[in-house]
Amino acid sequence: MSLDIKIEALLPQEMAEKAEAAGVYKAALSFLPLFVLAILAGAFIGLGAMFATTTAAGSSALPYGLARLLIGLVFCLGLILVVVAGAELFTGNNLIVMAWANRKITTGALLRNWLIVYVGNFVGALGTAVLVFLSKQYTSGSGSVGEAALKIAVGKVSLGFVQALVLGILCNGLVCLAVWLTYSARSVTDKILAIIFPISAFVAAGFEHSIANMYFIPYALLIKSFDPAFVETKAIDLSNLTWGSFFLKNLIPVTLGNIIGGTVLVAAMYWFIYLRKKTNN
């Protein structure tokens, strides 16, 4: 008896059908599993952000491009954990629009998924930030890790609204492309390799990811609020680093940009190319 085992990567048409089926499945998940999986995804992205912050500490000694490349490579941990271990990430779930556009799920089901996952991601990312703060990991490297965390957060809350919006668009275009590429995979190795370059690219370029920022900025705010003695040792102006600036200057425009980038630049494009005709049947 011979076994017919396919080892070739899926073709784009098959990837689109797989993405549509995944969207239908995700939209139908009951609240509790969906919310817990979303918490996990927020935590996973937070771990990737922690890895990136640690790598950024002292990286100014390296050429700018090389330092950004290294930071981007280690941040890939977050999406690798989401995809391989299994979790629900708001930015990647923008691809559910493919199932919605093909009338396989309702608008209510789409928005329900996004809302539950977004809140769950926030809980997971914020919880991870609290745990990492309590570990005092930011004092590592003679405080260079904490200094890097503060500088990253200050840079993010200093963006203009339009700039943050566009950086969010570009970011989730790459994130959703990374997820899209994993739909072609036949193995765990395939999935990891598909993730590395798009995610490294968005981090290296300085694009903005809403869920990652749910870790980066609150983590810095925790350091600022609960260890002022540490902050005094660093010559960093933190006057703009507030919870208000986190939400108004970063999270809101970046989230809107992420939605546009994921739904329009990736999901809508591939729906139009591969799935659109099905709606006419």
C-alpha positions as CSV (number, residue, x, y, z in Angstrom):
1,M,0.0,0.0,0.0
2,S,1.5,3.4,-1.0
3,L,0.9,6.5,0.9
4,D,0.1,9.7,-1.1
5,I,1.7,12.4,1.0
6,K,1.9,15.9,-0.3
7,I,5.1,17.8,0.7
8,E,4.8,20.7,-1.7
9,A,3.8,24.1,-0.4
10,L,0.2,25.0,-1.1
11,L,-0.4,27.2,-4.1
12,P,-1.9,30.8,-3.6
13,Q,-5.4,29.6,-4.6
14,E,-5.3,26.9,-2.0
15,M,-3.9,29.4,0.5
16,A,-6.8,31.7,0.0
17,E,-9.3,28.8,0.5
18,K,-7.4,27.8,3.7
19,A,-7.4,31.4,4.9
20,E,-11.2,31.6,4.3
21,A,-11.8,28.4,6.2
22,A,-9.6,29.6,9.1
23,G,-11.7,32.8,9.2
24,V,-14.9,30.8,9.4
25,Y,-13.5,28.7,12.2
26,K,-12.1,31.7,14.2
27,A,-15.4,33.6,13.9
28,A,-17.3,30.6,15.3
29,L,-15.1,30.1,18.4
30,S,-17.0,30.5,21.7
31,F,-16.1,33.3,24.0
32,L,-13.9,31.6,26.7
33,P,-11.5,29.6,24.4
34,L,-11.2,32.7,22.1
35,F,-10.5,35.0,25.0
36,V,-7.9,32.7,26.6
37,L,-6.2,32.2,23.2
38,A,-6.1,36.0,22.8
39,I,-4.5,36.4,26.2
40,L,-1.9,33.9,25.1
41,A,-1.2,35.8,21.9
42,G,-0.8,39.0,23.8
43,A,1.6,37.3,26.2
44,F,3.6,35.7,23.3
45,I,3.9,39.1,21.5
46,G,5.0,40.6,24.9
47,L,7.7,37.9,25.2
48,G,8.9,38.8,21.7
49,A,8.9,42.5,22.7
50,M,10.9,41.7,25.9
51,F,13.5,39.8,23.8
52,A,13.7,42.8,21.4
53,T,14.1,45.3,24.2
54,T,16.9,43.2,25.8
55,T,18.6,42.9,22.4
56,A,18.3,46.7,21.9
57,A,20.2,47.4,25.1
58,G,23.6,48.6,24.2
59,S,23.0,48.1,20.5
60,S,24.0,51.6,19.7
61,A,27.6,50.3,19.5
62,L,26.5,48.5,16.3
63,P,25.8,50.1,12.9
64,Y,22.1,51.2,12.9
65,G,20.9,48.7,10.2
66,L,22.6,45.8,11.8
67,A,21.2,46.6,15.2
68,R,17.7,46.9,13.8
69,L,18.1,43.6,12.0
70,L,19.1,41.8,15.2
71,I,16.2,43.4,17.1
72,G,13.8,42.3,14.3
73,L,15.0,38.8,14.2
74,V,14.5,38.2,17.9
75,F,11.1,39.8,17.9
76,C,10.0,37.1,15.5
77,L,9.7,34.9,18.6
78,G,6.3,36.4,19.3
79,L,4.5,35.5,16.0
80,I,6.3,32.1,15.9
81,L,4.7,31.3,19.2
82,V,1.3,32.6,18.1
83,V,1.3,30.5,14.9
84,V,3.0,27.3,16.0
85,A,1.8,27.1,19.6
86,G,-1.7,28.3,18.7
87,A,-3.2,31.7,19.8
88,E,-5.5,34.4,18.5
89,L,-3.8,37.7,17.5
90,F,-5.9,40.7,16.5
91,T,-3.6,41.9,13.8
92,G,-3.3,38.5,12.1
93,N,-7.1,38.1,12.5
94,N,-7.6,41.0,10.1
95,L,-7.4,38.2,7.5
96,I,-10.9,37.0,8.6
97,V,-12.1,39.7,6.2
98,M,-11.6,37.2,3.4
99,A,-14.3,35.0,4.9
100,W,-16.5,38.1,5.5
101,A,-16.1,39.4,2.0
102,N,-17.1,36.0,0.7
103,R,-20.3,36.1,2.9
104,K,-19.2,33.1,4.9
105,I,-19.5,35.1,8.2
106,T,-21.5,38.1,9.2
107,T,-20.3,41.5,10.1
108,G,-21.3,41.0,13.7
109,A,-19.3,37.8,13.9
110,L,-16.2,39.6,12.4
111,L,-16.5,42.5,14.9
112,R,-17.1,40.1,17.8
113,N,-13.9,38.2,17.1
114,W,-11.9,41.4,16.7
115,L,-13.2,42.9,19.9
116,I,-12.7,39.8,22.1
117,V,-9.3,39.2,20.7
118,Y,-8.2,42.8,21.0
119,V,-9.1,42.9,24.6
120,G,-7.6,39.5,25.3
121,N,-4.4,40.6,23.6
122,F,-4.3,43.7,25.8
123,V,-4.7,41.6,28.9
124,G,-1.9,39.2,27.9
125,A,0.5,41.9,26.8
126,L,-0.1,44.0,29.9
127,G,0.1,41.0,32.2
128,T,3.5,40.1,30.7
129,A,4.7,43.7,31.1
130,V,3.8,43.5,34.8
131,L,5.5,40.2,35.3
132,V,8.7,41.3,33.5
133,F,8.7,44.6,35.5
134,L,8.3,42.7,38.9
135,S,11.2,40.5,37.9
136,K,13.4,43.7,37.7
137,Q,14.8,42.4,34.4
138,Y,15.1,46.0,33.3
139,T,18.0,46.5,35.7
140,S,20.0,44.0,33.8
141,G,23.1,45.2,31.9
142,S,23.7,47.9,34.5
143,G,20.3,49.2,33.7
144,S,20.8,49.3,30.0
145,V,17.7,47.2,29.4
146,G,15.5,49.6,31.3
147,E,17.0,52.5,29.5
148,A,16.3,50.9,26.1
149,A,12.7,50.2,27.3
150,L,12.2,53.9,28.2
151,K,13.7,55.2,25.0
152,I,11.5,52.8,22.9
153,A,8.4,54.0,24.6
154,V,9.2,57.7,24.4
155,G,9.8,57.3,20.7
156,K,6.5,55.7,20.2
157,V,4.4,58.3,22.1
158,S,6.2,61.1,20.2
159,L,4.8,60.1,16.8
160,G,2.3,62.4,15.0
161,F,-1.2,60.9,14.4
162,V,-0.7,60.5,10.6
163,Q,2.8,59.1,11.0
164,A,1.6,56.5,13.6
165,L,-1.4,55.6,11.3
166,V,0.8,55.0,8.3
167,L,3.5,53.1,10.3
168,G,0.6,50.9,11.5
169,I,-0.6,50.3,7.9
170,L,2.8,49.3,6.8
171,C,3.4,47.1,9.8
172,N,0.2,45.0,9.5
173,G,0.7,44.6,5.8
174,L,3.8,42.7,6.6
175,V,2.4,40.9,9.6
176,C,-0.6,39.7,7.6
177,L,1.7,38.7,4.7
178,A,3.7,36.6,7.2
179,V,0.5,34.9,8.4
180,W,-0.6,34.5,4.8
181,L,2.7,32.8,3.9
182,T,2.2,30.3,6.8
183,Y,-0.9,29.1,5.0
184,S,1.3,27.6,2.4
185,A,3.4,25.6,4.9
186,R,3.5,21.9,5.2
187,S,5.7,21.8,8.3
188,V,6.7,23.7,11.5
189,T,9.9,24.7,9.8
190,D,8.1,26.1,6.8
191,K,5.9,28.3,9.1
192,I,8.9,29.6,11.0
193,L,10.9,30.5,7.9
194,A,7.8,32.2,6.4
195,I,7.5,34.4,9.5
196,I,11.1,35.5,9.9
197,F,11.6,37.9,7.0
198,P,8.3,39.9,7.0
199,I,8.4,40.3,10.8
200,S,12.1,41.2,10.8
201,A,11.4,43.7,8.1
202,F,8.6,45.6,9.9
203,V,10.6,45.8,13.2
204,A,13.9,46.8,11.4
205,A,12.0,49.5,9.5
206,G,10.4,50.9,12.7
207,F,6.8,50.2,11.8
208,E,4.2,50.1,14.5
209,H,2.3,47.1,15.9
210,S,-0.6,47.8,18.2
211,I,-0.3,44.6,20.2
212,A,3.5,44.9,20.7
213,N,2.9,48.4,21.9
214,M,0.5,47.1,24.5
215,Y,3.7,45.7,26.1
216,F,6.4,48.3,25.1
217,I,4.7,51.4,26.4
218,P,3.0,50.1,29.6
219,Y,6.3,48.4,30.5
220,A,8.1,51.7,30.4
221,L,5.2,53.4,32.2
222,L,5.6,50.9,35.0
223,I,9.3,51.6,35.3
224,K,8.5,55.4,35.4
225,S,5.8,55.1,37.9
226,F,7.2,52.5,40.3
227,D,10.9,52.9,40.2
228,P,11.6,56.7,40.1
229,A,15.1,56.1,41.6
230,F,16.0,54.1,38.5
231,V,14.6,56.7,36.2
232,E,16.6,59.4,37.9
233,T,19.8,57.7,36.8
234,K,18.9,58.0,33.1
235,A,19.0,61.3,31.3
236,I,15.7,60.7,29.4
237,D,12.8,63.2,29.2
238,L,9.7,61.3,30.1
239,S,7.3,64.2,30.3
240,N,5.4,62.9,27.2
241,L,5.3,59.3,28.5
242,T,1.8,59.1,30.0
243,W,-1.1,56.7,29.8
244,G,-3.0,59.4,27.9
245,S,-0.3,59.7,25.3
246,F,-0.1,55.9,25.1
247,F,-3.8,55.7,24.1
248,L,-4.3,58.9,22.1
249,K,-0.9,59.3,20.4
250,N,-0.1,55.7,19.7
251,L,-2.6,52.9,20.4
252,I,-5.6,54.5,18.6
253,P,-3.8,55.6,15.4
254,V,-1.7,52.5,15.2
255,T,-4.7,50.2,15.7
256,L,-6.6,52.0,12.9
257,G,-3.5,51.7,10.7
258,N,-3.1,48.0,11.5
259,I,-6.7,47.4,10.5
260,I,-6.3,49.2,7.2
261,G,-3.0,47.5,6.4
262,G,-4.2,44.0,7.2
263,T,-7.7,44.2,5.6
264,V,-7.1,46.4,2.6
265,L,-3.5,45.7,1.6
266,V,-3.6,41.9,2.2
267,A,-7.0,40.4,2.9
268,A,-9.0,42.4,0.3
269,M,-6.3,41.9,-2.4
270,Y,-6.2,38.2,-2.1
271,W,-9.9,37.9,-1.8
272,F,-10.3,39.9,-5.0
273,I,-7.8,37.7,-6.8
274,Y,-8.7,34.2,-5.7
275,L,-12.1,34.2,-4.0
276,R,-14.3,37.0,-5.5
277,K,-15.9,34.9,-8.2
278,K,-17.4,32.6,-5.6
279,T,-19.8,35.3,-4.5
280,N,-21.4,35.2,-7.9
281,N,-22.3,31.5,-7.8
